[in-house]
Amino acid sequence: MKHATRLILASSIAMSASAFGLESLEDETLSEMTGQDGITVTYTPAAGGVSFSTILHDSDPVVDGAIVIGNPLSAAGHTATSITTPVGQSIVMLVDATGDIDAGTAGSQAALQVNISIPANTVINTGSISAAQSNGLGNAVTNQTGVILDNIAITLGASSLLMTLGNEAPGGQMIRLTTSMAAGLSIANFALKDANGGGTGGSGFRASNILLDNAGASSALDVDFKIDLVPTGIQTSVVTFGTGGTDIKITGLRLGDTAASVIGNVDVVGLNLSGSMVTIAGH
């Protein structure tokens, strides 16, 4: 009986070791084969979203100026930048390291890939834009003007942003932004204002709504941008901005303040930006 007990105990220990060895092999193998060996970061904003303001200090002029985006001084009429997702919806970031983004040179193209998924109906409020006198980094601005450009609310469709940091595959790019907005891109209550304090402030170019949608049969606005950092600045290549181009519908166009009469509505038909390039740099 003792011999049988010892045999069973020895067999159990041997089987346990084999099972642990198999588990380790499976975890390692599956992570390599299924791509589950990266990092997932999930961010779920509070019900009111996340808000902030940005100050761009321009040190070129004799009197240093600043471009103010948002409302750092809590001034009346100014709006902070904010990002809001539908309640319970999350922004998900996947981070993976790879050494073979180009199959032709396996193992030699190390890169870090970051894929950010943004849920449909995420709203980005750009924040109002104004100017002010800069008192240097870390100090509050002074002599802030009234609002020059009102806050613009942008509602996104489900969007994907892929960043490749390190070595890019041939023909690749640092950032690839793709999205499809089912009902187009809507901008409500657009207002470019004259913020002059000499009595003419408050008048401007206004539109009740600006809608950008696909020029083709579908109303969904498909967007595909390639973004790269180049020696001259940040460069954006427009692969697609609407299939077959973009139609722009401007409703309630008026010049003046909110009491001015509406001039009418405007249609811009078939604006094709595909293949164009935009470069942003300092000067």
C-alpha atoms as an extended CHARMM CRD file, in Angstrom:
* protein
*
       283  EXT
         1         1  MET       CA              0.0000000000        0.0000000000        0.0000000000  PROA      1               0.0000000000
         2         2  LYS       CA              2.8730000000        2.3460000000        0.9010000000  PROA      2               0.0000000000
         3         3  HSD       CA              4.5170000000        1.6650000000       -2.4700000000  PROA      3               0.0000000000
         4         4  ALA       CA              1.2630000000        2.4950000000       -4.2840000000  PROA      4               0.0000000000
         5         5  THR       CA              0.8800000000        5.7450000000       -2.3280000000  PROA      5               0.0000000000
         6         6  ARG       CA              4.4520000000        6.7890000000       -3.1380000000  PROA      6               0.0000000000
         7         7  LEU       CA              3.8990000000        5.9950000000       -6.8230000000  PROA      7               0.0000000000
         8         8  ILE       CA              0.7100000000        8.0930000000       -6.9600000000  PROA      8               0.0000000000
         9         9  LEU       CA              2.4460000000       11.0220000000       -5.1630000000  PROA      9               0.0000000000
        10        10  ALA       CA              5.4490000000       10.9120000000       -7.5120000000  PROA      10              0.0000000000
        11        11  SER       CA              3.1690000000       10.7720000000      -10.5550000000  PROA      11              0.0000000000
        12        12  SER       CA              1.1610000000       13.7720000000       -9.2890000000  PROA      12              0.0000000000
        13        13  ILE       CA              4.3100000000       15.8720000000       -8.7980000000  PROA      13              0.0000000000
        14        14  ALA       CA              5.5940000000       14.9660000000      -12.2600000000  PROA      14              0.0000000000
        15        15  MET       CA              2.2510000000       15.8040000000      -13.8920000000  PROA      15              0.0000000000
        16        16  SER       CA              2.0620000000       19.1680000000      -12.0390000000  PROA      16              0.0000000000
        17        17  ALA       CA              5.5210000000       20.1730000000      -13.2790000000  PROA      17              0.0000000000
        18        18  SER       CA              4.5700000000       19.1830000000      -16.8270000000  PROA      18              0.0000000000
        19        19  ALA       CA              1.3370000000       21.1720000000      -16.6040000000  PROA      19              0.0000000000
        20        20  PHE       CA              3.1560000000       24.3120000000      -15.4050000000  PROA      20              0.0000000000
        21        21  GLY       CA              5.7070000000       23.8980000000      -18.1740000000  PROA      21              0.0000000000
        22        22  LEU       CA              2.9260000000       23.5530000000      -20.7530000000  PROA      22              0.0000000000
        23        23  GLU       CA              1.1200000000       26.6230000000      -19.3630000000  PROA      23              0.0000000000
        24        24  SER       CA              4.2670000000       28.7430000000      -19.6750000000  PROA      24              0.0000000000
        25        25  LEU       CA              4.8250000000       27.5520000000      -23.2310000000  PROA      25              0.0000000000
        26        26  GLU       CA              1.2230000000       28.2570000000      -24.1990000000  PROA      26              0.0000000000
        27        27  ASP       CA              1.2190000000       31.7500000000      -22.6990000000  PROA      27              0.0000000000
        28        28  GLU       CA              4.4800000000       32.6280000000      -24.4300000000  PROA      28              0.0000000000
        29        29  THR       CA              3.4930000000       31.0640000000      -27.7380000000  PROA      29              0.0000000000
        30        30  LEU       CA              0.0090000000       32.5350000000      -27.7970000000  PROA      30              0.0000000000
        31        31  SER       CA              1.2880000000       36.0180000000      -26.9650000000  PROA      31              0.0000000000
        32        32  GLU       CA              3.7270000000       35.8270000000      -29.8720000000  PROA      32              0.0000000000
        33        33  MET       CA              1.0990000000       34.4380000000      -32.2630000000  PROA      33              0.0000000000
        34        34  THR       CA             -1.9120000000       36.5500000000      -31.2790000000  PROA      34              0.0000000000
        35        35  GLY       CA             -0.1830000000       39.8320000000      -30.5100000000  PROA      35              0.0000000000
        36        36  GLN       CA             -1.4090000000       39.9100000000      -26.9030000000  PROA      36              0.0000000000
        37        37  ASP       CA              2.0240000000       40.7740000000      -25.4830000000  PROA      37              0.0000000000
        38        38  GLY       CA              1.5790000000       44.5660000000      -25.5260000000  PROA      38              0.0000000000
        39        39  ILE       CA              0.0760000000       47.1320000000      -23.1800000000  PROA      39              0.0000000000
        40        40  THR       CA             -3.5490000000       48.3100000000      -23.1590000000  PROA      40              0.0000000000
        41        41  VAL       CA             -4.4270000000       51.7060000000      -21.6720000000  PROA      41              0.0000000000
        42        42  THR       CA             -8.1340000000       52.5300000000      -21.2790000000  PROA      42              0.0000000000
        43        43  TYR       CA             -9.2930000000       56.0500000000      -20.4360000000  PROA      43              0.0000000000
        44        44  THR       CA            -12.9180000000       56.7350000000      -19.5300000000  PROA      44              0.0000000000
        45        45  PRO       CA            -13.6020000000       60.4580000000      -18.9940000000  PROA      45              0.0000000000
        46        46  ALA       CA            -16.0020000000       61.6560000000      -16.3130000000  PROA      46              0.0000000000
        47        47  ALA       CA            -19.5230000000       62.5930000000      -17.4050000000  PROA      47              0.0000000000
        48        48  GLY       CA            -18.4790000000       66.1760000000      -18.1250000000  PROA      48              0.0000000000
        49        49  GLY       CA            -15.3800000000       65.1260000000      -20.0710000000  PROA      49              0.0000000000
        50        50  VAL       CA            -11.9130000000       66.6090000000      -19.6330000000  PROA      50              0.0000000000
        51        51  SER       CA            -11.2750000000       70.3300000000      -20.1530000000  PROA      51              0.0000000000
        52        52  PHE       CA             -8.1810000000       72.5490000000      -20.3450000000  PROA      52              0.0000000000
        53        53  SER       CA             -6.7640000000       75.7490000000      -21.8420000000  PROA      53              0.0000000000
        54        54  THR       CA             -3.5990000000       76.3350000000      -23.8750000000  PROA      54              0.0000000000
        55        55  ILE       CA             -1.3490000000       79.4060000000      -24.1120000000  PROA      55              0.0000000000
        56        56  LEU       CA              1.0890000000       79.6560000000      -27.0320000000  PROA      56              0.0000000000
        57        57  HSD       CA              3.7710000000       82.1910000000      -26.1070000000  PROA      57              0.0000000000
        58        58  ASP       CA              5.1940000000       84.0550000000      -29.1210000000  PROA      58              0.0000000000
        59        59  SER       CA              8.6080000000       85.4580000000      -28.1750000000  PROA      59              0.0000000000
        60        60  ASP       CA              9.2820000000       87.2200000000      -31.5150000000  PROA      60              0.0000000000
        61        61  PRO       CA              7.6120000000       90.6360000000      -31.0880000000  PROA      61              0.0000000000
        62        62  VAL       CA              9.0880000000       93.5510000000      -29.1220000000  PROA      62              0.0000000000
        63        63  VAL       CA              6.1890000000       93.1270000000      -26.7070000000  PROA      63              0.0000000000
        64        64  ASP       CA              5.7560000000       89.3840000000      -26.3160000000  PROA      64              0.0000000000
        65        65  GLY       CA              2.3080000000       88.1850000000      -27.2830000000  PROA      65              0.0000000000
        66        66  ALA       CA              0.3600000000       84.9850000000      -26.7790000000  PROA      66              0.0000000000
        67        67  ILE       CA             -2.3160000000       83.0310000000      -28.5940000000  PROA      67              0.0000000000
        68        68  VAL       CA             -4.8610000000       81.8940000000      -26.0210000000  PROA      68              0.0000000000
        69        69  ILE       CA             -6.9670000000       78.8080000000      -26.7390000000  PROA      69              0.0000000000
        70        70  GLY       CA             -9.6080000000       78.2460000000      -24.0910000000  PROA      70              0.0000000000
        71        71  ASN       CA            -10.2600000000       80.2200000000      -20.9380000000  PROA      71              0.0000000000
        72        72  PRO       CA             -7.2700000000       80.2580000000      -18.5410000000  PROA      72              0.0000000000
        73        73  LEU       CA             -8.4460000000       83.4810000000      -16.8420000000  PROA      73              0.0000000000
        74        74  SER       CA            -12.0980000000       82.3860000000      -16.4760000000  PROA      74              0.0000000000
        75        75  ALA       CA            -13.1460000000       85.4210000000      -18.5150000000  PROA      75              0.0000000000
        76        76  ALA       CA            -16.7780000000       85.9130000000      -19.5030000000  PROA      76              0.0000000000
        77        77  GLY       CA            -17.6110000000       84.7550000000      -23.0250000000  PROA      77              0.0000000000
        78        78  HSD       CA            -14.5440000000       82.5190000000      -23.3770000000  PROA      78              0.0000000000
        79        79  THR       CA            -14.7950000000       78.7140000000      -23.5770000000  PROA      79              0.0000000000
        80        80  ALA       CA            -12.2470000000       76.0840000000      -22.5330000000  PROA      80              0.0000000000
        81        81  THR       CA            -11.1340000000       73.2230000000      -24.7670000000  PROA      81              0.0000000000
        82        82  SER       CA            -12.8530000000       69.9610000000      -23.8480000000  PROA      82              0.0000000000
        83        83  ILE       CA            -13.1570000000       66.3430000000      -24.9660000000  PROA      83              0.0000000000
        84        84  THR       CA            -16.2690000000       64.3360000000      -24.0970000000  PROA      84              0.0000000000
        85        85  THR       CA            -17.1190000000       60.7380000000      -24.9710000000  PROA      85              0.0000000000
        86        86  PRO       CA            -20.5880000000       59.1690000000      -24.6880000000  PROA      86              0.0000000000
        87        87  VAL       CA            -21.2570000000       58.1090000000      -21.0790000000  PROA      87              0.0000000000
        88        88  GLY       CA            -19.3970000000       54.8960000000      -20.2950000000  PROA      88              0.0000000000
        89        89  GLN       CA            -17.4520000000       54.9090000000      -23.5830000000  PROA      89              0.0000000000
        90        90  SER       CA            -13.6530000000       54.7720000000      -23.4220000000  PROA      90              0.0000000000
        91        91  ILE       CA            -10.6790000000       55.8990000000      -25.4470000000  PROA      91              0.0000000000
        92        92  VAL       CA             -8.4240000000       52.8340000000      -25.8160000000  PROA      92              0.0000000000
        93        93  MET       CA             -4.6850000000       52.8870000000      -26.5130000000  PROA      93              0.0000000000
        94        94  LEU       CA             -2.8040000000       49.7290000000      -27.5350000000  PROA      94              0.0000000000
        95        95  VAL       CA              1.0050000000       49.7820000000      -27.3420000000  PROA      95              0.0000000000
        96        96  ASP       CA              3.0860000000       47.0940000000      -29.0520000000  PROA      96              0.0000000000
        97        97  ALA       CA              6.8160000000       46.7540000000      -29.6780000000  PROA      97              0.0000000000
        98        98  THR       CA              7.8090000000       45.0330000000      -32.9080000000  PROA      98              0.0000000000
        99        99  GLY       CA             11.0590000000       44.1630000000      -34.6160000000  PROA      99              0.0000000000
       100       100  ASP       CA              9.5900000000       43.1540000000      -37.9610000000  PROA      100             0.0000000000
       101       101  ILE       CA              7.3570000000       45.8280000000      -39.4500000000  PROA      101             0.0000000000
       102       102  ASP       CA              8.9720000000       45.1850000000      -42.8220000000  PROA      102             0.0000000000
       103       103  ALA       CA              8.9220000000       41.4970000000      -43.7720000000  PROA      103             0.0000000000
       104       104  GLY       CA             11.8250000000       42.0360000000      -46.1760000000  PROA      104             0.0000000000
       105       105  THR       CA             14.2650000000       42.7980000000      -43.3800000000  PROA      105             0.0000000000
       106       106  ALA       CA             12.9650000000       40.6570000000      -40.5550000000  PROA      106             0.0000000000
       107       107  GLY       CA             14.2140000000       41.5780000000      -37.1140000000  PROA      107             0.0000000000
       108       108  SER       CA             15.9900000000       44.7870000000      -38.1230000000  PROA      108             0.0000000000
       109       109  GLN       CA             13.1400000000       47.3220000000      -38.0670000000  PROA      109             0.0000000000
       110       110  ALA       CA             12.4520000000       47.9510000000      -34.3940000000  PROA      110             0.0000000000
       111       111  ALA       CA              9.4620000000       50.1900000000      -33.7330000000  PROA      111             0.0000000000
       112       112  LEU       CA              6.8660000000       51.0690000000      -31.1430000000  PROA      112             0.0000000000
       113       113  GLN       CA              3.3120000000       51.0500000000      -32.4640000000  PROA      113             0.0000000000
       114       114  VAL       CA              0.5630000000       52.9530000000      -30.6590000000  PROA      114             0.0000000000
       115       115  ASN       CA             -3.0350000000       52.4850000000      -31.8140000000  PROA      115             0.0000000000
       116       116  ILE       CA             -5.6410000000       54.8410000000      -30.3340000000  PROA      116             0.0000000000
       117       117  SER       CA             -9.3370000000       54.0630000000      -30.8410000000  PROA      117             0.0000000000
       118       118  ILE       CA            -11.8740000000       56.8480000000      -30.2640000000  PROA      118             0.0000000000
       119       119  PRO       CA            -15.5690000000       55.9320000000      -29.8890000000  PROA      119             0.0000000000
       120       120  ALA       CA            -18.2730000000       57.3430000000      -32.1580000000  PROA      120             0.0000000000
       121       121  ASN       CA            -19.9970000000       60.5590000000      -31.0430000000  PROA      121             0.0000000000
       122       122  THR       CA            -16.9490000000       61.8320000000      -29.1900000000  PROA      122             0.0000000000
       123       123  VAL       CA            -17.2650000000       65.6320000000      -29.0570000000  PROA      123             0.0000000000
       124       124  ILE       CA            -14.2260000000       67.8980000000      -29.2480000000  PROA      124             0.0000000000
       125       125  ASN       CA            -14.7760000000       71.5290000000      -28.2750000000  PROA      125             0.0000000000
       126       126  THR       CA            -11.8220000000       73.4360000000      -29.7060000000  PROA      126             0.0000000000
       127       127  GLY       CA            -12.1360000000       76.2670000000      -27.2000000000  PROA      127             0.0000000000
       128       128  SER       CA            -12.4120000000       79.9510000000      -28.0530000000  PROA      128             0.0000000000
       129       129  ILE       CA             -9.3650000000       81.7650000000      -29.4620000000  PROA      129             0.0000000000
       130       130  SER       CA             -8.1250000000       85.1620000000      -28.3030000000  PROA      130             0.0000000000
       131       131  ALA       CA             -4.8660000000       87.1040000000      -28.0040000000  PROA      131             0.0000000000
       132       132  ALA       CA             -3.0850000000       88.4560000000      -24.9370000000  PROA      132             0.0000000000
       133       133  GLN       CA              0.1840000000       89.8970000000      -23.6930000000  PROA      133             0.0000000000
       134       134  SER       CA              2.5800000000       87.1670000000      -22.6300000000  PROA      134             0.0000000000
       135       135  ASN       CA              4.4370000000       87.4170000000      -19.3310000000  PROA      135             0.0000000000
       136       136  GLY       CA              6.5700000000       84.3600000000      -19.9970000000  PROA      136             0.0000000000
       137       137  LEU       CA              6.1630000000       80.6430000000      -19.5060000000  PROA      137             0.0000000000
       138       138  GLY       CA              4.4050000000       79.7750000000      -16.2700000000  PROA      138             0.0000000000
       139       139  ASN       CA              2.9180000000       83.2460000000      -15.7520000000  PROA      139             0.0000000000
       140       140  ALA       CA             -0.6460000000       84.4170000000      -16.3170000000  PROA      140             0.0000000000
       141       141  VAL       CA             -1.3160000000       86.4190000000      -19.4890000000  PROA      141             0.0000000000
       142       142  THR       CA             -2.5780000000       90.0080000000      -19.3220000000  PROA      142             0.0000000000
       143       143  ASN       CA             -4.5670000000       92.3680000000      -21.5530000000  PROA      143             0.0000000000
       144       144  GLN       CA             -6.5380000000       89.4850000000      -23.0550000000  PROA      144             0.0000000000
       145       145  THR       CA             -8.7510000000       90.4690000000      -25.9960000000  PROA      145             0.0000000000
       146       146  GLY       CA            -12.3260000000       89.4390000000      -26.4800000000  PROA      146             0.0000000000
       147       147  VAL       CA            -13.0450000000       86.2330000000      -28.3830000000  PROA      147             0.0000000000
       148       148  ILE       CA            -11.6480000000       86.2730000000      -31.9360000000  PROA      148             0.0000000000
       149       149  LEU       CA            -12.9140000000       82.8340000000      -32.9620000000  PROA      149             0.0000000000
       150       150  ASP       CA            -15.7510000000       81.1890000000      -31.0600000000  PROA      150             0.0000000000
       151       151  ASN       CA            -15.5370000000       77.6500000000      -29.7510000000  PROA      151             0.0000000000
       152       152  ILE       CA            -16.1930000000       75.0290000000      -32.4450000000  PROA      152             0.0000000000
       153       153  ALA       CA            -17.8860000000       71.7590000000      -31.4410000000  PROA      153             0.0000000000
       154       154  ILE       CA            -16.7420000000       68.8190000000      -33.5980000000  PROA      154             0.0000000000
       155       155  THR       CA            -18.5480000000       65.4760000000      -33.3590000000  PROA      155             0.0000000000
       156       156  LEU       CA            -16.4250000000       62.5250000000      -34.5010000000  PROA      156             0.0000000000
       157       157  GLY       CA            -17.3670000000       59.1600000000      -35.8950000000  PROA      157             0.0000000000
       158       158  ALA       CA            -15.5110000000       56.0700000000      -34.6630000000  PROA      158             0.0000000000
       159       159  SER       CA            -11.8670000000       56.9900000000      -35.2960000000  PROA      159             0.0000000000
       160       160  SER       CA             -8.5040000000       55.2250000000      -35.3190000000  PROA      160             0.0000000000
       161       161  LEU       CA             -5.1050000000       56.8560000000      -34.9400000000  PROA      161             0.0000000000
       162       162  LEU       CA             -2.0280000000       54.6670000000      -35.5330000000  PROA      162             0.0000000000
       163       163  MET       CA              1.4040000000       55.9700000000      -34.5030000000  PROA      163             0.0000000000
       164       164  THR       CA              4.6600000000       54.2450000000      -35.4800000000  PROA      164             0.0000000000
       165       165  LEU       CA              7.5740000000       55.4870000000      -33.3680000000  PROA      165             0.0000000000
       166       166  GLY       CA             11.0440000000       54.3600000000      -34.3890000000  PROA      166             0.0000000000
       167       167  ASN       CA             11.5620000000       52.7300000000      -37.7800000000  PROA      167             0.0000000000
       168       168  GLU       CA              8.6800000000       53.0340000000      -40.2230000000  PROA      168             0.0000000000
       169       169  ALA       CA              7.9220000000       50.4750000000      -42.8940000000  PROA      169             0.0000000000
       170       170  PRO       CA              8.7730000000       51.6530000000      -46.4490000000  PROA      170             0.0000000000
       171       171  GLY       CA              6.0670000000       54.0650000000      -47.5630000000  PROA      171             0.0000000000
       172       172  GLY       CA              4.8090000000       54.3510000000      -43.9950000000  PROA      172             0.0000000000
       173       173  GLN       CA              4.2580000000       57.3850000000      -41.8140000000  PROA      173             0.0000000000
       174       174  MET       CA              4.5970000000       58.3980000000      -38.1850000000  PROA      174             0.0000000000
       175       175  ILE       CA              0.8330000000       58.9110000000      -37.6730000000  PROA      175             0.0000000000
       176       176  ARG       CA             -2.1180000000       57.5960000000      -39.7040000000  PROA      176             0.0000000000
       177       177  LEU       CA             -5.5190000000       59.0990000000      -38.8470000000  PROA      177             0.0000000000
       178       178  THR       CA             -8.6480000000       57.4790000000      -40.2670000000  PROA      178             0.0000000000
       179       179  THR       CA            -12.2870000000       58.1460000000      -39.4490000000  PROA      179             0.0000000000
       180       180  SER       CA            -15.7450000000       57.9200000000      -40.9930000000  PROA      180             0.0000000000
       181       181  MET       CA            -18.3760000000       60.4310000000      -39.8760000000  PROA      181             0.0000000000
       182       182  ALA       CA            -21.7810000000       58.9510000000      -40.6940000000  PROA      182             0.0000000000
       183       183  ALA       CA            -23.5940000000       62.2780000000      -41.0320000000  PROA      183             0.0000000000
       184       184  GLY       CA            -20.5770000000       64.3580000000      -42.0070000000  PROA      184             0.0000000000
       185       185  LEU       CA            -18.7400000000       66.9350000000      -39.9150000000  PROA      185             0.0000000000
       186       186  SER       CA            -21.0150000000       69.5330000000      -38.3430000000  PROA      186             0.0000000000
       187       187  ILE       CA            -19.8100000000       72.8670000000      -36.9360000000  PROA      187             0.0000000000
       188       188  ALA       CA            -22.4790000000       74.7800000000      -35.0270000000  PROA      188             0.0000000000
       189       189  ASN       CA            -22.6010000000       78.5510000000      -34.4200000000  PROA      189             0.0000000000
       190       190  PHE       CA            -19.3470000000       79.4310000000      -36.2080000000  PROA      190             0.0000000000
       191       191  ALA       CA            -18.2820000000       83.0280000000      -35.5020000000  PROA      191             0.0000000000
       192       192  LEU       CA            -15.1010000000       84.8580000000      -36.5230000000  PROA      192             0.0000000000
       193       193  LYS       CA            -15.2510000000       88.1270000000      -34.5760000000  PROA      193             0.0000000000
       194       194  ASP       CA            -13.7010000000       91.5690000000      -34.5820000000  PROA      194             0.0000000000
       195       195  ALA       CA            -12.4520000000       91.8300000000      -30.9960000000  PROA      195             0.0000000000
       196       196  ASN       CA            -11.4790000000       95.5150000000      -31.3070000000  PROA      196             0.0000000000
       197       197  GLY       CA            -12.2750000000       97.4000000000      -28.1270000000  PROA      197             0.0000000000
       198       198  GLY       CA            -12.8440000000      100.7150000000      -29.9320000000  PROA      198             0.0000000000
       199       199  GLY       CA            -16.5680000000      100.3270000000      -30.3950000000  PROA      199             0.0000000000
       200       200  THR       CA            -16.6620000000       97.9120000000      -33.3330000000  PROA      200             0.0000000000
       201       201  GLY       CA            -15.9150000000       94.8010000000      -31.3160000000  PROA      201             0.0000000000
       202       202  GLY       CA            -18.4280000000       91.9800000000      -31.4560000000  PROA      202             0.0000000000
       203       203  SER       CA            -19.2440000000       92.1200000000      -35.1430000000  PROA      203             0.0000000000
       204       204  GLY       CA            -18.0260000000       89.3450000000      -37.3850000000  PROA      204             0.0000000000
       205       205  PHE       CA            -18.5310000000       86.5830000000      -39.9410000000  PROA      205             0.0000000000
       206       206  ARG       CA            -21.1310000000       84.1300000000      -38.6770000000  PROA      206             0.0000000000
       207       207  ALA       CA            -22.9290000000       80.9650000000      -39.7300000000  PROA      207             0.0000000000
       208       208  SER       CA            -25.6070000000       79.0250000000      -37.8650000000  PROA      208             0.0000000000
       209       209  ASN       CA            -24.1760000000       75.7270000000      -39.0830000000  PROA      209             0.0000000000
       210       210  ILE       CA            -21.4560000000       74.4630000000      -41.4270000000  PROA      210             0.0000000000
       211       211  LEU       CA            -21.7880000000       70.8600000000      -42.6400000000  PROA      211             0.0000000000
       212       212  LEU       CA            -19.0300000000       69.0190000000      -44.4820000000  PROA      212             0.0000000000
       213       213  ASP       CA            -20.1090000000       65.7340000000      -46.0350000000  PROA      213             0.0000000000
       214       214  ASN       CA            -19.1630000000       63.3540000000      -48.8100000000  PROA      214             0.0000000000
       215       215  ALA       CA            -19.5740000000       64.6210000000      -52.3750000000  PROA      215             0.0000000000
       216       216  GLY       CA            -20.5350000000       61.1070000000      -53.5290000000  PROA      216             0.0000000000
       217       217  ALA       CA            -23.7430000000       59.1340000000      -53.0210000000  PROA      217             0.0000000000
       218       218  SER       CA            -23.0410000000       58.3670000000      -49.3560000000  PROA      218             0.0000000000
       219       219  SER       CA            -23.3740000000       61.1380000000      -46.7710000000  PROA      219             0.0000000000
       220       220  ALA       CA            -20.6020000000       59.6070000000      -44.6270000000  PROA      220             0.0000000000
       221       221  LEU       CA            -17.4390000000       61.7150000000      -44.6470000000  PROA      221             0.0000000000
       222       222  ASP       CA            -14.4140000000       59.3970000000      -44.8850000000  PROA      222             0.0000000000
       223       223  VAL       CA            -11.1130000000       60.9170000000      -43.7460000000  PROA      223             0.0000000000
       224       224  ASP       CA             -7.6010000000       59.4830000000      -44.1370000000  PROA      224             0.0000000000
       225       225  PHE       CA             -4.5490000000       61.5880000000      -43.1900000000  PROA      225             0.0000000000
       226       226  LYS       CA             -0.8350000000       60.7030000000      -43.1250000000  PROA      226             0.0000000000
       227       227  ILE       CA              1.1590000000       62.7960000000      -40.6480000000  PROA      227             0.0000000000
       228       228  ASP       CA              4.9580000000       62.9800000000      -40.4740000000  PROA      228             0.0000000000
       229       229  LEU       CA              7.5830000000       65.1110000000      -38.7750000000  PROA      229             0.0000000000
       230       230  VAL       CA              9.9960000000       66.4490000000      -41.4150000000  PROA      230             0.0000000000
       231       231  PRO       CA             12.9860000000       68.8440000000      -41.1310000000  PROA      231             0.0000000000
       232       232  THR       CA             10.7540000000       71.7930000000      -42.0860000000  PROA      232             0.0000000000
       233       233  GLY       CA              7.9260000000       71.0890000000      -39.6020000000  PROA      233             0.0000000000
       234       234  ILE       CA              4.9600000000       68.7400000000      -39.2580000000  PROA      234             0.0000000000
       235       235  GLN       CA              3.5450000000       67.6010000000      -42.5810000000  PROA      235             0.0000000000
       236       236  THR       CA              0.0390000000       66.2720000000      -43.2180000000  PROA      236             0.0000000000
       237       237  SER       CA             -0.7800000000       64.4770000000      -46.4740000000  PROA      237             0.0000000000
       238       238  VAL       CA             -4.4710000000       64.2590000000      -47.3300000000  PROA      238             0.0000000000
       239       239  VAL       CA             -5.1620000000       60.7780000000      -48.7180000000  PROA      239             0.0000000000
       240       240  THR       CA             -8.9530000000       61.1190000000      -48.5310000000  PROA      240             0.0000000000
       241       241  PHE       CA            -11.2430000000       63.9070000000      -47.3850000000  PROA      241             0.0000000000
       242       242  GLY       CA            -14.5820000000       62.6900000000      -48.6260000000  PROA      242             0.0000000000
       243       243  THR       CA            -14.9390000000       60.0590000000      -51.3460000000  PROA      243             0.0000000000
       244       244  GLY       CA            -15.0310000000       62.0190000000      -54.5850000000  PROA      244             0.0000000000
       245       245  GLY       CA            -14.4800000000       65.2450000000      -52.6700000000  PROA      245             0.0000000000
       246       246  THR       CA            -16.4060000000       67.1880000000      -50.0670000000  PROA      246             0.0000000000
       247       247  ASP       CA            -19.5950000000       69.2460000000      -50.1900000000  PROA      247             0.0000000000
       248       248  ILE       CA            -19.8300000000       72.1850000000      -47.7780000000  PROA      248             0.0000000000
       249       249  LYS       CA            -23.2370000000       73.5240000000      -46.7430000000  PROA      249             0.0000000000
       250       250  ILE       CA            -23.2420000000       76.8650000000      -44.8910000000  PROA      250             0.0000000000
       251       251  THR       CA            -26.5580000000       77.7440000000      -43.2370000000  PROA      251             0.0000000000
       252       252  GLY       CA            -27.5530000000       81.1660000000      -41.9270000000  PROA      252             0.0000000000
       253       253  LEU       CA            -24.6050000000       83.1940000000      -43.2460000000  PROA      253             0.0000000000
       254       254  ARG       CA            -24.5320000000       86.7160000000      -41.8520000000  PROA      254             0.0000000000
       255       255  LEU       CA            -22.0670000000       89.6090000000      -41.5330000000  PROA      255             0.0000000000
       256       256  GLY       CA            -22.3070000000       91.6620000000      -38.3570000000  PROA      256             0.0000000000
       257       257  ASP       CA            -23.6090000000       90.8320000000      -34.9080000000  PROA      257             0.0000000000
       258       258  THR       CA            -26.3060000000       88.3180000000      -34.0260000000  PROA      258             0.0000000000
       259       259  ALA       CA            -29.0330000000       90.8710000000      -34.8210000000  PROA      259             0.0000000000
       260       260  ALA       CA            -27.8530000000       91.3620000000      -38.4230000000  PROA      260             0.0000000000
       261       261  SER       CA            -30.0490000000       89.9930000000      -41.2100000000  PROA      261             0.0000000000
       262       262  VAL       CA            -29.0990000000       86.6410000000      -42.7280000000  PROA      262             0.0000000000
       263       263  ILE       CA            -27.5470000000       86.9420000000      -46.2030000000  PROA      263             0.0000000000
       264       264  GLY       CA            -28.5770000000       83.4170000000      -47.1390000000  PROA      264             0.0000000000
       265       265  ASN       CA            -27.2380000000       79.8710000000      -47.4010000000  PROA      265             0.0000000000
       266       266  VAL       CA            -24.1450000000       78.7620000000      -49.3500000000  PROA      266             0.0000000000
       267       267  ASP       CA            -23.2850000000       75.4910000000      -51.1170000000  PROA      267             0.0000000000
       268       268  VAL       CA            -19.6690000000       74.6320000000      -52.0050000000  PROA      268             0.0000000000
       269       269  VAL       CA            -19.8260000000       71.5380000000      -54.2160000000  PROA      269             0.0000000000
       270       270  GLY       CA            -17.1300000000       68.9440000000      -54.9480000000  PROA      270             0.0000000000
       271       271  LEU       CA            -14.1520000000       70.4210000000      -53.0770000000  PROA      271             0.0000000000
       272       272  ASN       CA            -11.4140000000       67.8290000000      -53.6640000000  PROA      272             0.0000000000
       273       273  LEU       CA             -8.4580000000       68.0480000000      -51.2630000000  PROA      273             0.0000000000
       274       274  SER       CA             -7.1490000000       64.5050000000      -51.8230000000  PROA      274             0.0000000000
       275       275  GLY       CA             -3.4370000000       64.5150000000      -52.6310000000  PROA      275             0.0000000000
       276       276  SER       CA             -2.8180000000       67.9240000000      -51.0850000000  PROA      276             0.0000000000
       277       277  MET       CA             -0.2400000000       68.5480000000      -48.3670000000  PROA      277             0.0000000000
       278       278  VAL       CA             -0.1870000000       70.9100000000      -45.3840000000  PROA      278             0.0000000000
       279       279  THR       CA              3.0250000000       71.8190000000      -43.5280000000  PROA      279             0.0000000000
       280       280  ILE       CA              3.0080000000       73.6430000000      -40.1780000000  PROA      280             0.0000000000
       281       281  ALA       CA              6.2050000000       75.2240000000      -38.8450000000  PROA      281             0.0000000000
       282       282  GLY       CA              7.4210000000       78.1120000000      -36.7380000000  PROA      282             0.0000000000
       283       283  HSD       CA              8.9080000000       81.2900000000      -38.2120000000  PROA      283             0.0000000000
